[in-house]
Amino acid sequence: MKGRVIAVFNLEKNAYIVKLTSHASKRMCQRGVSQNDCLNIISRLRVSAVREYGSEGEDEVAIIDEETGLTLIVAFDCNEIRIITVIDKTTYVRIRDNTLVEKIA
């Protein structure tokens, strides 16, 4: 998958790579969101969600974090997690068909 590697982490004996697309990077700059903000959101996902998403091919997931007021659109593909874009709201977010939704608080 496309993107620049920003983190690698282990979860239950599996290594995961987190990548950032140039589009996401641009949106983060526009909205004053750091890489750490995005990584913190991803780290708060349920372990079962991280294992499940992308296990049978690419899944696009909208991670809605009401605590930070951010929504990440992320692609999971096996052990790669690619941040596609960052949205600075959690309500009235336009999400494409077939995109899964994961809410964290």
Backbone bond lengths (Angstrom), bond angles and torsions (degrees), N, CA, C in turn:
res aa  C-N    CA-C-N  psi(-1)  N-CA   C-N-CA  omega(-1)  CA-C   N-CA-C  phi
1 M - - - 1.454 - - 1.522 109.91 -
2 K 1.311 115.35 154.58 1.455 120.98 178.88 1.520 110.75 -73.87
3 G 1.312 115.02 161.14 1.452 120.36 175.45 1.512 112.15 125.20
4 R 1.329 114.00 162.95 1.456 122.45 179.59 1.522 108.55 -100.48
5 V 1.313 116.91 132.66 1.465 121.49 -179.36 1.529 109.66 -68.76
6 I 1.346 115.21 126.97 1.469 119.09 177.85 1.522 111.90 -117.52
7 A 1.335 117.06 -13.97 1.468 119.20 179.33 1.521 110.35 -164.68
8 V 1.315 114.59 154.18 1.456 123.18 171.68 1.525 105.72 -134.23
9 F 1.339 116.12 133.02 1.462 118.35 177.99 1.519 109.60 -141.75
10 N 1.328 115.31 158.12 1.458 121.83 178.33 1.517 109.25 -107.21
11 L 1.328 114.48 138.86 1.453 121.08 178.44 1.523 107.42 -141.48
12 E 1.313 115.96 114.05 1.464 121.47 -179.86 1.528 111.78 49.12
13 K 1.310 115.95 54.18 1.470 124.53 175.75 1.529 114.45 68.49
14 N 1.328 117.92 12.33 1.465 121.59 175.41 1.522 109.12 -116.60
15 A 1.319 116.04 136.88 1.466 120.98 177.33 1.519 108.74 -92.35
16 Y 1.316 116.39 135.42 1.464 122.83 177.75 1.522 108.97 -120.76
17 I 1.317 115.50 140.82 1.458 122.42 178.03 1.524 107.72 -110.59
18 V 1.333 116.85 129.91 1.461 121.35 176.36 1.518 107.62 -105.94
19 K 1.333 115.49 126.67 1.459 121.55 -179.91 1.519 109.86 -118.42
20 L 1.324 114.66 156.20 1.461 122.55 -179.33 1.522 108.46 -124.70
21 T 1.341 116.81 123.97 1.464 119.49 177.27 1.525 109.78 -77.64
22 S 1.316 116.28 160.92 1.473 119.98 177.85 1.525 110.22 -64.30
23 H 1.333 117.18 -34.15 1.467 120.23 177.57 1.529 110.47 -63.01
24 A 1.333 116.93 -46.09 1.465 120.68 179.04 1.525 110.69 -61.95
25 S 1.322 116.28 -41.08 1.464 120.54 179.00 1.527 111.28 -60.14
26 K 1.314 115.88 -42.49 1.469 121.30 178.57 1.529 110.61 -62.85
27 R 1.325 116.93 -45.85 1.468 120.92 179.77 1.529 111.30 -64.97
28 M 1.322 117.13 -37.21 1.455 120.36 178.31 1.525 110.70 -62.15
29 C 1.325 117.03 -43.81 1.467 121.25 178.43 1.522 110.54 -61.98
30 Q 1.334 116.68 -44.30 1.463 121.22 -179.46 1.526 111.98 -62.29
31 R 1.327 116.27 -32.16 1.461 120.97 -172.13 1.525 113.45 -106.64
32 G 1.318 116.81 4.32 1.465 120.21 177.68 1.524 113.63 66.56
33 V 1.320 116.56 35.59 1.464 122.35 -179.37 1.524 108.14 -106.10
34 S 1.320 116.81 133.50 1.468 120.49 -179.41 1.526 111.44 -94.23
35 Q 1.331 115.11 165.31 1.467 120.14 174.18 1.519 110.18 -60.77
36 N 1.326 116.55 -38.70 1.463 120.31 178.93 1.526 111.69 -61.93
37 D 1.351 116.98 -37.38 1.466 119.92 176.60 1.526 109.92 -58.34
38 C 1.319 116.18 -46.23 1.474 121.23 -179.47 1.523 111.36 -66.10
39 L 1.319 116.66 -43.82 1.466 120.24 179.87 1.528 111.71 -64.66
40 N 1.323 116.92 -36.48 1.464 120.18 177.31 1.527 111.18 -63.70
41 I 1.328 116.78 -39.25 1.467 120.38 177.69 1.524 109.83 -64.00
42 I 1.316 117.21 -47.48 1.467 121.02 179.98 1.529 110.36 -61.33
43 S 1.337 117.07 -38.80 1.469 120.42 -178.06 1.525 112.19 -67.50
44 R 1.321 117.44 -18.47 1.464 120.77 -179.08 1.526 113.02 -91.34
45 L 1.330 117.44 0.94 1.461 120.01 175.26 1.523 110.63 -66.56
46 R 1.307 115.47 152.22 1.468 119.91 174.20 1.531 108.68 -62.21
47 V 1.333 117.15 142.18 1.455 121.67 178.20 1.527 109.86 -57.23
48 S 1.318 116.70 -42.78 1.468 120.22 -179.14 1.524 111.47 -63.14
49 A 1.320 117.50 -33.25 1.467 120.54 178.55 1.521 110.45 -67.41
50 V 1.323 116.83 -44.15 1.467 120.44 179.55 1.522 109.97 -61.58
51 R 1.316 117.05 -42.18 1.473 120.75 178.99 1.522 111.90 -67.29
52 E 1.334 116.88 -39.83 1.465 121.72 -173.96 1.528 113.10 -74.92
53 Y 1.324 117.13 -48.48 1.458 120.13 -176.20 1.522 109.80 -62.60
54 G 1.318 116.25 132.06 1.453 121.31 177.19 1.508 115.28 78.59
55 S 1.315 117.36 1.13 1.465 119.30 -177.58 1.528 112.41 -70.85
56 E 1.317 116.99 -23.36 1.468 120.79 179.88 1.522 111.04 -123.14
57 G 1.309 117.26 39.16 1.462 121.70 -176.05 1.511 109.71 113.22
58 E 1.328 116.02 174.18 1.463 120.36 -173.67 1.522 112.18 -68.47
59 D 1.320 116.47 132.16 1.460 124.40 173.25 1.518 108.24 -119.78
60 E 1.329 116.04 133.08 1.461 120.50 172.99 1.518 107.24 -99.10
61 V 1.339 115.56 129.73 1.458 121.21 -174.13 1.526 109.84 -129.86
62 A 1.328 115.97 133.90 1.460 121.74 171.01 1.522 106.69 -94.05
63 I 1.334 116.65 114.32 1.463 121.34 178.60 1.528 106.60 -98.02
64 I 1.316 115.65 110.12 1.465 121.61 -176.65 1.519 108.31 -100.69
65 D 1.332 115.61 116.47 1.466 121.60 -178.58 1.525 108.60 -112.18
66 E 1.315 115.71 100.03 1.459 120.03 -177.79 1.524 112.71 -69.12
67 E 1.335 117.28 -24.99 1.466 120.95 179.65 1.533 111.31 -65.31
68 T 1.340 116.59 -43.29 1.466 120.34 -178.81 1.527 112.72 -93.94
69 G 1.339 116.70 -14.39 1.457 120.39 -177.55 1.520 113.03 77.12
70 L 1.330 116.70 21.22 1.463 121.51 -177.92 1.521 110.96 -117.42
71 T 1.328 114.54 150.84 1.461 122.00 171.39 1.515 107.39 -124.10
72 L 1.316 116.94 127.69 1.463 122.02 174.75 1.519 108.00 -104.17
73 I 1.313 116.75 134.47 1.452 121.22 169.53 1.523 105.09 -101.32
74 V 1.334 115.20 119.25 1.455 121.76 -169.36 1.529 109.47 -130.73
75 A 1.330 116.55 141.96 1.465 121.51 172.68 1.520 108.15 -105.62
76 F 1.320 116.28 127.67 1.459 122.92 174.92 1.515 106.99 -104.64
77 D 1.313 118.05 129.50 1.460 122.08 175.83 1.514 107.80 -144.08
78 C 1.318 116.04 105.04 1.467 122.72 -173.43 1.521 108.94 53.67
79 N 1.311 118.24 -113.65 1.465 120.88 -176.72 1.524 112.43 -104.43
80 E 1.335 116.67 18.64 1.466 120.18 175.31 1.515 109.83 -109.97
81 I 1.320 114.75 137.07 1.457 122.45 177.16 1.529 106.04 -123.01
82 R 1.323 116.20 114.50 1.468 120.40 -175.94 1.520 109.48 -112.90
83 I 1.330 116.37 121.05 1.467 121.19 177.46 1.531 106.97 -80.84
84 I 1.333 115.40 116.40 1.463 121.43 -176.37 1.521 111.16 -87.52
85 T 1.329 116.15 -46.06 1.459 120.04 177.74 1.521 109.98 -156.98
86 V 1.321 115.10 165.38 1.455 123.02 -179.65 1.521 107.48 -127.64
87 I 1.332 115.74 127.55 1.462 122.16 -178.26 1.520 107.78 -116.41
88 D 1.329 116.42 133.39 1.464 119.70 -175.35 1.525 113.01 -92.73
89 K 1.320 116.05 43.92 1.456 121.69 172.49 1.524 108.57 -157.66
90 T 1.342 115.41 163.34 1.462 119.98 -178.59 1.523 111.97 -122.00
91 T 1.307 117.38 -7.52 1.462 120.32 177.58 1.512 109.28 -117.09
92 Y 1.290 115.42 150.65 1.466 122.74 -179.56 1.524 112.02 56.33
93 V 1.323 115.65 38.86 1.452 121.12 177.40 1.525 107.39 -86.88
94 R 1.306 116.52 127.42 1.454 120.47 178.81 1.530 108.73 -79.27
95 I 1.325 115.25 118.58 1.466 121.06 -177.22 1.521 108.40 -119.63
96 R 1.327 115.89 132.60 1.465 120.94 -178.84 1.523 111.58 -66.01
97 D 1.330 114.67 155.81 1.460 120.30 174.03 1.523 109.04 -56.83
98 N 1.297 116.84 148.01 1.465 124.95 179.09 1.524 114.03 71.34
99 T 1.325 118.44 4.38 1.458 120.77 174.31 1.521 108.16 -86.45
100 L 1.316 116.29 127.38 1.457 121.27 178.53 1.526 109.55 -78.27
101 V 1.318 117.39 157.05 1.463 121.58 -179.31 1.522 109.21 -123.13
102 E 1.327 115.14 130.42 1.466 122.65 177.30 1.525 107.27 -127.06
103 K 1.338 116.92 114.89 1.465 120.61 179.28 1.517 109.11 -99.97
104 I 1.337 114.69 133.70 1.464 120.30 173.53 1.516 107.72 -126.78
105 A 1.325 116.07 153.54 1.467 119.24 -178.79 1.506 110.01 -135.47
